[in-house]
Amino acid sequence: MRFAIVGAGFSGAVVARELADAGHSIEVFDARDHVAGNCHTARHETGVMVHTYGPHIFHTQHEHVWQYINRFGEMMPYRHKVKAISQGTMYSLPVNLRTINQFFGRDFDAKQAEEFIQSKADVTITNPVSFEDQG
């Protein structure tokens, strides 16, 4: 059977590969002149790899997905750690339950944290103009 795949990003590439492996005839179409969608990288004439659309991090908790993706290229180990410092204390980002408990010096469970944050909301600000207003 013949298939036309529209898009050469991760999803299109996986569908095309799986159909080809199953013995089907595949043709892939993409609006761009390269594969990999927004994860595309290109080597500059100086030898430096350029993340055309910004850097991307691939992560999964599923071993079979990790094994699958590593069939097609070498993945470089990376551990993403983002921190923020406020008044001399370092906090993990993005904000999560641990961050909330650390910031407020509490030991909330998820429901308690949600209720606490709701109680802090200023509902009188209906048209925020800054991140402080939005928070």
N, C-alpha and C positions, 0 to 999 in steps of 0.2 A: 504494500500500500504506500502511496505517496502522501507526505505531509508537508505543509508550509508552516513554519514557525515564525511568528512575528515578535521580534525582540531578541537580542543576543546578550542580555544580561544574565544573571544567575538563573532565573527561572526558565527563560527560553533555552539557555544552554543545557540545563539539566533535562528538560523535556526532549530536546533534540538528541542528546546523547542516549537517553533511555530508549527512545524510539529507534534510533540507528542500531543500538545493541540488540534490539528485538528483530532486526532484519528489515526495517522499513526504509524507504527512500526519503531523505530529508532535504529541505531547502530552507535556509534561515534568512530572514529579511530584517534589517535594522535601519532606522533613519540615519544613524551615524555611520561613519566609514571605519568603524572598529568594533571589536567584540568587547564583552565584559560590562556593558552598561555603565552605570555610575561608578563602578569599581575599576574602570580602565586606568592603566598606568602606561606611560610611554617613556622611553629612554631619550633624554635630551642629547644633543650632539656632544655635550661635555661628558657624557656617561652617567649623569645624575638621573635617577628615576623620578619622574614627575607624576604626581597624583592629579590627573586632569580635572577631576571633579571633587577634589578633596580626599584626604586619607580615609580609608575604610578599615574597620576591624571585623574580622570574621570570628564569631564565637558560637559554640554549641555545647550542650551538655550531653549530646547523643553520640556515642562512640561510632556507630555505623555512619552517621553523617560526616564525622571527622575523617574516617577511613575513606569514604567516597570522595570527598573534596581533595584529599591528598593524593589521589590517583592522577590528578591533572597538574600538579605543581607543588613546589615546596612551600610550606607555610612557615613563616618566621615566628618564633615564640614571642609573645607579647602579653604583658599583664597590665591591664588598664587601671591606673590608680589616680583618682582625681581628689584633691584635697583643697580646702579653703581655710584660711586663718581669719578669725574674728576675735578681736580683743585678746590676742595671744594664745587662743585655743585653736587647735587644728580639728577640722570636721571633715568627714567623708562626704563626697558628692557622687551621684545625685542624692538629694535628701531622701532618707529612708527612716525606718523606725529607730534604728540605732542613732542616727543623726539627731532626730527629735529628742530622744531621751538624753543624749549627751548635752545638747544645747540647753534644755530646760532643767537638767539635773533630776530627771524623773526615771521611772521604770514602768512606763506604760506598755500594755499589750496593744495590738493594732486597733482594736475598737476604742479603747481609752484614748489613744493618741488622736484618732479621728475626732472624737467628741471634744477633746481639749482644743485642738486646732480650730474646730468650728466655733467654739466659745470665744476664741480670740479674734474672729473675723469682724471687721468693721463694715457692717452692711449699709452704712450711711454713704459710703463712697460708691456711687453708681456708675461713674465715668472715670476710671483710673487714667492718670496721665503719666505715671511713673511706676517703676517696679515696686517701690515702697508702697504706693497706693494699691497696686495689684495684690501685694502680699497680704 
